[in-house]
Amino acid sequence: MTKPAYVVVRAVVHDPAAYEAYKSAAQESIAAAGGRYLIRGGETTPLEGGPQDPRRLVVLEFPDRATAEAWYHGDAYRHARSLREGIAEMQAELVEGA
């Protein structure tokens, strides 16, 4: 049975206006690869632990790990990442679902 894969991203956006071009290109690349957004920013509420993390949270779902890796390393998302240079800092992790 194939397990879904998730890309979990924490981002700090330094230039929200310029970030819009990245968001558009990233969204197109994700949809073309068969992925979808589960979380895209939005208000967070800390429930446990330390202070609230100020970074933007994004969670993507892909059909499987191979599809997620192909999306991340593909030309379309490589282009989107180039639009993000200098305007945002990101940490991203790929994790298999249950």
C-alpha positions in Angstrom: 0.0 0.0 0.0 1.3 3.4 -1.0 1.6 5.9 1.9 1.0 9.6 1.3 3.9 12.0 1.8 3.9 15.4 3.4 6.1 18.4 3.0 6.2 20.5 6.2 7.5 24.0 5.7 8.3 26.8 8.2 9.0 30.2 6.5 9.9 33.7 7.5 8.8 36.1 4.7 10.9 39.3 4.5 9.1 40.8 1.5 5.4 39.9 1.4 4.8 41.7 -1.9 7.6 39.9 -3.8 6.6 36.6 -2.1 3.4 36.6 -4.1 5.2 35.7 -7.3 6.8 32.7 -5.5 3.4 31.6 -4.1 1.9 31.6 -7.5 4.7 29.7 -9.1 4.9 27.2 -6.2 1.1 26.6 -6.3 1.2 25.8 -10.0 4.1 23.4 -9.5 2.4 21.6 -6.6 -0.8 21.1 -8.5 1.0 19.9 -11.6 2.8 17.3 -9.5 -0.4 16.0 -8.0 0.1 17.7 -4.7 -2.2 19.9 -2.6 -2.1 22.3 0.3 -3.4 21.1 3.6 -2.2 24.2 5.5 -1.1 27.5 3.9 -0.4 30.1 6.5 -3.3 30.8 8.8 -3.5 31.7 12.4 -1.8 29.4 14.9 -2.5 28.9 18.6 0.1 27.4 20.9 -1.2 24.6 22.9 1.9 23.3 24.6 5.6 24.2 24.9 7.3 27.5 24.6 6.4 30.7 22.8 4.6 30.6 19.5 6.8 30.1 16.5 6.6 33.3 14.4 7.2 31.4 11.1 4.6 30.8 8.5 3.4 27.1 8.5 2.7 25.3 5.2 1.8 21.6 4.9 1.6 19.9 1.5 0.3 16.4 0.7 1.5 14.3 -2.2 0.4 10.8 -3.2 3.8 9.3 -2.1 7.4 10.0 -1.3 8.6 9.6 -4.9 6.1 12.1 -6.2 7.0 14.7 -3.5 10.7 14.3 -4.2 10.2 14.6 -7.9 8.2 17.8 -7.4 10.8 19.3 -5.1 13.7 18.5 -7.5 11.8 19.3 -10.7 12.2 22.2 -13.0 8.9 23.9 -12.1 9.6 24.1 -8.4 13.3 24.9 -9.0 12.0 28.0 -10.9 9.7 28.9 -7.9 12.6 28.6 -5.5 14.6 31.0 -7.6 11.8 33.6 -7.2 12.0 33.2 -3.4 15.7 34.0 -3.1 16.4 36.9 -0.8 12.7 37.4 0.1 12.1 34.4 2.5 13.9 31.9 4.6 12.5 28.3 4.7 13.0 25.1 6.4 11.3 22.1 4.8 11.0 18.4 5.7 9.5 15.4 3.9 7.7 12.9 6.0 5.7 9.8 5.1 2.2 9.5 6.4 0.7 6.6 8.3 
